[in-house]
Amino acid sequence: MKKSTLNRTNWPVTLILLLCGIVAILGPLYLAVMVALKTPNQMTHVLAFPTHIRWANFTDAIALTNFGQNFLNTLFITVVNLLFTLFTNAMAAYAISRNRAHSKLFNALYYYFISALFIPFNVLMLPLVKQASAFHLDNILGITFLYIVFGLPMNTFLYTGFISKIPVALDEAALMDGATPFQVFRYIIFPMLKPMHATVAILSFMWTWNDFLMPLILLSDPNQQTLQLSQYVFQGQFSTNYNLAFASYLMVILPVLIIYIIFQRFIIAGVVDGAVK
C-alpha cells in the first residue's frame, strides 16, 4: 500500500505546475508577438489580438536598426567565436584533464579557470575597457577574441568532466604507435567529444548572440554594432516605440529560438555527461 501510494501521481498539482510553466514561458513570447503586430493606437490593450495587423513594423524596424549590416556583424562574431572556441577550449581542457592528476601546475590552472566563474562581469568592466583600448581590441575582431577567452572557464569545466571519462589507454596506445600528443587530440579525442561540442556550441551561440553588455562597452563604431546594441534606437528620452521595438526583438531572437528548439536535447545530455564523472 505504501509503495503504490508513493508512486501515485498527483495530477491536479502536476497540471497546475505545468500550466504555470507554460504561462511563464509562452506568456512573454505571446506579449511580444501581440505588440509587434499592432499599431501605436492599439497599445492600450497589449494582451488583446490586434484589430489591424501592421506588418510594416518589421520593415520599419529593419530600416531603423540597420538590420542587414548589424546581422552580419553579429553573425561574424558568433560563427568565428564558435569555430575557435570548440577547438582551443577543448585542447586546453584536454591538456588540463590529462595532466592535473600528476602536475600541480595543471591542477592549479584548472582551479584558476573555474574560479573565474565566480567573478561578476561588472567587476571587470572598467579594467576591460581600458585594456581593450590599449591593445586595440575595441572592434569586431577584438571582441570576438574576448568572447573566446571569457568562455574558457565554463567550457573548461564542461570539457574536462567529459574527457575524464575517456580511457587514458587510448592516448597511450596512440603514443606507442608513434602519434604526437597533438595528433592524439586531433584524431582520437576531438572526434569523441561530439556530444560536448554540441553543448558548448549551443551555449556559446546563445551567449554571444544575445550578449548586450560587452558590445555596449567596447564597440563605439556604429558600423560595427551588433543586433542587440542596435535595439537602443527605440529608446527615446520621453517615450519608447514599443511596436517597432518588439518587432525588432522578435527578429533578433528568432535564430536563437530555432537553434535551441532543434538542438535542445544536446544541452541537458552534454551538461550531465560533462558534470558527472
N, C-alpha and C positions, 0 to 999 in steps of 0.2 A: 504493500500500500504506500509506504513512504517513497519507494522508488518511482512508482507511477505518478505520485503527486509532484515530485521534484522535476520530472521530465515533462510535465504538462505545460503547454504554452499558454500564457495569459494573453489571449488575443485582444481584449479591449485595450490593455496598456500598450501592446505592440502596435496596434493600429493608430493609437493616439501619438505615440512616438514617431511612427512612420509619417503620419500627416504633418507633424511639426517639422520633421526633417525636410519634407517636400516643400512646405511653405518657406522655410528658411533658405533653401537652395534656389528654388524656382521663383520665389516672390520678387527678389531684386531684379532678376532677368526679365520677368513679366513687366515690372515697372519701367525698366529701361526701354523695352520694345514699345510700350504704350506711349511713352513720352516722345520717343524718336519719330513716331508716325503722326504726331499731332501738329496742328498749327498753334502759334502762340496764344490765340484767344480761346483755345480749348484746354488750357493748363489749369483751369480751376478745379477740375476733377481728374486727377492724374491717373487714378486706377480704372477709370471708365474707358471703354473702347472709343477710338476716335470716330466722330461723325463724318469726318472727311480725312482720308489718308493723304498726307503730304510727302510724297517720295522725294520731292525736291530738297528735303532736309539733308539727304545723303549727298547729293551733288553739291549743295552749298557747303557742307562740312568738308568735302574733299577739296574744294577750292580754298577755303579759309585756312586749312591746316597744311596746304602744300603736300597733300597725301602721297602723291607719287614719289617725290624725292625723299620724304621722310620715311616712307615704307622701305625704299631701297636702302637707306641708311640703317634702319633697324634690322632689316634682313641681313645686311652685310655683317653687322656686329654679331648677330645671333649665330649665323652659319659659321663664320670664322672662329668664334668662341667655341662652338661645339666641336669642330674638327680638331683644334689644338687641345681642348680640354680632355677629350676622350683619350688621346694618345699620351700627352705629357703627364696628366694626373694619374693615369693607370700605370705609367712607367715609374713615377715616383712612389706610388703605393706598393708596387711590386718590389722595388728595392728595399723599402722600409719593412714590408712584411717578411721578406726572406732573411733579413739581417738583424732585426731588432732583438731576436732571442739571444744572440751572442755578441751584440755590439751595443755598447752604451750610447754611442753617437746616434745610431738609427733609432734606438728606443727613445732617446731624448727628442729627436726630430718628430717622431710620432706624437708624443705628448705636446710638443710645441705647436704642431699644426692643429691638434684637437683643441688646445686651449684657445685658439683664435675664434672658435665657435662661440665663446662666451663674451667676446668683446663687441659691444654695440657699435654699429657703423657710425652713429652720431659722434662717438668719441674720436673717430679717425678722420672726420670730415675736414677740419681745418688743416691738420698736417698733410692730408692727401691733396688738398687744393694747392698748397704751397709746393709740395714735391712734384706734383704733376706739371705745374707751371715751370718749375726749374728744369725738369727733364723733357719738356715739350710733349707731354702725354695728354694735354688737354685738347684732343682731337679724336676722330673716329678710331684710328689705329691704336692710339694710346689707351682709350677706354676699353677697347677690345682686349688688349693685353692685361689691363687691370681686372677685367671680369675673369680671365683665366686664373690669375693669381688669387683673387678673393674666393673663387670657387674651390681652391685646393684643399682647405680644411675639411669641408663636408665630404668632398669626393674622396679624400684620403681615408676618411673613416669608413665610407661605404666599400671602397675597393679593397682595403686591407682585410676587412672582415670576410670578403668573398674569396680573396686569394689565399687566405689562411686555410681554407677548406680544400684547396688543390694540393695533392700529394707532392712533397718535395722530391720524391723519387722520379717524377717526370723530368725535373730540372737536371737531376744527377745523371739520368740516362742520356739526355741530350748532350750534356757536357762531356760525357765519356765518348760519345760518338764524334766529338770534335766541334760542336757548336759553341759559339761565344755566348756570354750572358745576354747580349742584346738579341742574338738570333733566337735564344730560348724564349725570351719575352715576345719577340715579334711573331714567331711562327707557332709557338705552342701555347703560351699563357694568354696572349692578347685575344686570339680567337675563342678561347674558353670563357672569356669574360662577357660574352654577348648579353646575357640577362642583366648584368650590372651596367653594361654600356647603354642599354635601353633605359634603365632607370636614371642614370646620370644625364643622359641626353635629354630626357623629358624634363627633369627638374631644372637643368641648366637653361633649356629653351624657355621654360615658363618664367624663370627668374630674369633672364636677360631681356626677354621681350616685354615683360611687364614693369621692369625697373624704371623708376622715375627720378629717384634721388641722385644717383651718380651722374646721369646726364645733366641734371639740373645744375650741379656744382662744377662740372668740368667742361661742358660743351657750350661755348659762348657764341660760336659762329652759327647764324641762322640756317646756313646751307648744310650744316652737319647735325641738325636737330633730329631726335628720334620721334616716333609717333606719340609716345607718352608725353614728351616735353611740349609738343605742339598743341596739346589739349589746353594749354594755358590761354590760348587765344579767345576762348569762350568766356573767360572770367573778366568781367568789366569792373569798374570802380564801384558802381552802384547797382549793377544787375548782372545776371548770368543768362545767356541764351541757352536755355535748357534743352529745347527740342533739337537744336543743331549739335549741342554738346553730347547728348545721349546717342544721337545718330553716329557721331564720330566714335564714341566709346564702343558701340556695337561692332563697328568695322575693325577696331583695334583688337578687341578680344576674340573675334571670330576665328582667326588662325589658331590661337591657343586653345580655344574650345574644341575645335576639330581635332587637333593633335592629341589633346587629353582624352577625348572620347574614344579615339581609335586605340591609343596605347595605354590606357589607364591600368590595365591588368598587370603591366610590367612594373608599375611603380610599387605596388604592395609586395609583389613577389620579389622584386630586386632588393627592396629595403629589408625585408625579412631575411633573405639569403645573405645579405651583407652584414647585418647586425648580429645575427645568431651564428656563433662559431660552431 
